[in-house]
Amino acid sequence: MIERIKTYLAETRTELKKVTWPSRQDLIDSTRVVIVATLIVTVFTGIVDQILSRIIKLVFG
């Protein structure tokens, strides 16, 4: 069992060396995209929620 764990950790380390990590600027740009997309979805969801709330109030009084 311990040999399997050692093998797993060694293979994991080898695979992590193959990973191409993003540059700092790439990470910053991606973070900005995620924040902007989240804000857009939040605003859209809020608008749809308001519209549906008003429709429900009109229908059910």
N, C-alpha and C positions, 0 to 999 in steps of 0.2 A: 504494500500500500504506500509506504513512504517513497519507494522508487517511482511509483506512478505520479506522485505529487512532485517529486524532483523533476521528472521528465516534463510534466505539464508546465512547471515554472520555467524551465529552460526553453521549451518551445515558445512559450508566451514572450519571453525576453527576446528571442530571435525574431519573432513576428513584429514586436514593437519597434525593433531597429529598422524594419522595412517601411514603417509608416512615414508618409510625407506630412509633416506637421505644418499647419498654416503659419504664415508670417504674422507678425503683430498687426500690420495694416490690414491683411485679409480678415483677421479676427475682428478688428474694429469695424470694418465695412460690413461684415456679416451680422454683427450685433446691431448695427444701425438698421439694416434691412429688417431684421426680426422685430425691432422696436416699432418701426414705422408700420409694418404689416399688422402687428398687434393693435396699434392705435386705430388703424383703418377698420379692422374687424370689430373692435370695441365700439366705435362710433356707429358703424352699420348696424350692429346688434342693438344698440340703444335706440336708434331711430326706428327699426322694425318693432321693437318692444313698445315704444310709445304709440306707434300707429295701431298695433294690434290691441293695446290697452284701450284706446279710444273707440275702436270698433266694438270691442266687447261691452264697453260702457253704454254705447248707443243701442246695442242689441238687447242687453239685459237690464238696462236702465240703472 
